[in-house]
Amino acid sequence: MKPSKTLIDGSGPDAGDTLTAGRPAPANPPTDKAALRRRRRVELTRPWLLLAPALIVLAGLLLWPLIQVGKLSLQDYEVKFGGGVGTFTGFDHYTDLLTSGLLWKTVLPNTVFFAVACVGLTIALGTLVALLLNRLGTTWRLICSIAILAAWAMPAVTGTYVWIWLFQPQDGLFSQLAGAAGLIDPATTNWFTERLPFYAIATLNVVHHGFPFVAITVLAGLLTIPKELYEAGMLDGANAWQRFWKITVPTIKPVFLVVTILSTIWDFKVFTQIFVMPGGNGSNPDVYNLGVFSYIEAFAKNDYGAGSAAAVLLTLLLLAITIVYIRTLFRQGEEDL
């Protein structure tokens, strides 16, 4: 019996179905690649389109003024009626600033040591208050939280004047108490003329204004820690100090990182609390920090180029701190993953 011709040459009506049975239908590569490219384009551009309005506003409020400050720092700018005239001087203002003895002996030490003291005390006090609030019942926790938030809600100028009143020479509350204890003579003691007591008062002011934020933020982290961890630690014989360092701190480490770096940024650029205090508005150069120094150079001495250079230096310091903050958060996120 001879084989059918259709089986030999594959020309029968069902030959194509027989040969392609079990194979997937060929895709259209150009169409699939184009769709994939469109999908990727949408995924890349959609977040930026959503962020575009906010980025435009930030560029107008922050980036453009920063560019103008950078331009002023390269000029000798003179204000005249109807506008101003700037003469390009290159990096002369930066050279003068970085070779200034006042910057290295007074301004930068005041800025750095003041910020370090404020951050350390703010974190410590805020953490202690958060631990206290965590042990209170719901009603008392609410009452105490509202009470400490009053300090945070108080404007910086108002709070500064309260501290000025407390340390007012002769008739200030602390002056009277220290005089009664025989520590000082209220008639001859002025807390605001010397560098150390001036910044001690400023530190109390900033810590008093900043610790509620740390307390409420750390409290939010404490409330997320399972109680079983503390019970297990107590069963293992850990005391309160050991439970804090071995359980509390590692568990809410990201919270401590956030409040520490944010407090550092805020305390490096403190201006109001220094400027409002007696002697902080330029009459006492020993108490300058970078913010006040920039303001005095620009607006008191009308040297806008030098003031702008100091402002750029402060901005670069804050930018470096911000970069450390972002890198730390990303590294912490990778460790958590």
Secondary structure, DSSP 8 states (H G I E B T S, - for coil): ----HHHHHS-STTHHHHHTTT------HHHHHHHHHHHHHHHHHHHHHHHHHHHHHHIIIIIHHHHHHHHHTTEEEEEETTEEEEEE-TTHHHHHHHT-HHIIIIIHHHHHHHHHHHHHHHHHHHHHHHHHHHHS-HHHHHHHHHHHHHHHHS-HHHHHHHHHHHT-TTTSHHHHHHHHTTS--TTT--TTSSHHHHHHHHHHHHHHHHHHHHHHHHHHHHTTS-HHHHHHHHHTT--HHHHIIIIIHHHTHHHHHHHHHHHHHHHHT--HHHHSSTTTTTT-GGG--HHHHHHIIIIIS--HHHHHHHHHHHHHHHHHHHHHHHHHHHHHHHHH-
